[in-house]
Amino acid sequence: MAGSIKDLSKYRYERSSEELENAKTMLESGKFKLALNRSYYSIFHGIRAVNVLDEFDSSKHSGVIAHFNQYHVKTGDFPKEASRIIRTSSEMREHADYDH
């Protein structure tokens, strides 16, 4: 079981890295809304890569973020600034995707 969890974490980390590269490409192309979207999903998949090591997953973004904040930011695994970055990127992505 542990091997499959590590494999899933690695897959999600690779997906996070891929989304970061996509974000850079979109930014360089002047596609700022898409760059925000891909940046957020890079962070999101990175969080999921960490959370799966706790054998946690959720279909809701809020659940993924809440678990990460509770078990990895509040415990000091990640700096408190990570929580603010996640919240800000989520808000910016939602604004870019849904507001005109």
Buried (B, 14 or more C-beta within 10 A) or exposed (E): EEEEEEEBBEBBBEBBBBBBEBBBEBBEEEBEBBBBBBBBBBBBBBBBBBBBBEEBEEEEBEEBBEBBBEBBBEEEEBEEEBBEEBEEBBEBBBEBEEEE
